[in-house]
């Protein structure tokens, strides 16, 4: 059986190991793209969007670590 194309916010939260509220916040602030489907407005995240989000977080973390390393190499004032 092929993997589901769309995931619920609960599914996304389980994959990322975060709370449903944190998952919803990622969608509401635009960090994670999602679509609102149906009359009850249920959110769905396309699997490819989740993978793209995860990759962006890896990239941002790598840049952060690179900056942090560069900053730690600066001489300290004593």
C-alpha positions in Angstrom: 0.0 0.0 0.0 1.5 3.4 -1.0 2.1 6.0 1.7 -0.7 8.5 2.2 -0.2 11.8 0.3 -1.8 14.0 3.0 -1.3 13.8 6.7 -3.4 15.1 9.6 -1.9 17.6 12.0 -1.9 14.8 14.6 0.1 12.6 12.2 2.6 15.4 11.6 2.9 16.0 15.3 3.7 12.4 15.9 6.3 12.4 13.1 7.9 15.5 14.5 7.4 14.4 18.1 5.6 17.7 19.0 2.2 18.5 20.5 -0.8 19.1 18.3 -0.8 22.8 19.5 2.8 23.1 18.2 1.9 21.5 14.9 -1.0 23.9 14.5 1.2 26.9 15.3 3.7 25.8 12.6 0.8 25.9 10.1 -0.8 29.1 11.4 2.5 31.1 11.3 3.3 29.8 7.8 6.4 27.7 8.7 4.6 24.5 7.5 2.4 24.7 4.4 -1.0 23.0 4.8 -4.5 23.1 3.2 -7.8 23.4 4.9 -10.2 20.8 3.5 -14.0 20.4 3.8 -16.8 22.2 5.5 -15.4 21.6 9.0 -12.0 23.0 7.8 -9.8 20.1 8.7 -6.1 20.8 8.1 -3.9 18.4 5.9 -0.2 18.6 5.2 1.1 17.1 2.1 3.9 14.6 2.8 6.3 16.5 0.4 5.6 19.7 2.3 6.5 18.1 5.6 9.8 16.7 4.1 10.6 20.2 2.7 10.0 21.7 6.2 12.3 19.1 7.8 15.0 19.9 5.2 14.7 23.6 5.9 15.1 23.0 9.6 18.2 21.0 8.9 19.6 23.8 6.7 18.7 26.5 9.3 20.3 24.4 12.1 23.5 24.0 10.0 23.7 27.7 9.5 23.1 28.4 13.2 25.8 25.9 14.2 28.2 27.4 11.7 27.6 30.9 13.1 27.8 29.6 16.7 31.1 28.0 15.9 32.5 31.1 14.3 31.4 33.2 17.3 33.0 30.8 19.7 36.4 31.2 17.9 36.4 35.0 18.6 38.9 36.0 21.4 37.3 36.6 24.7 37.8 39.8 26.7 39.5 39.3 30.0 
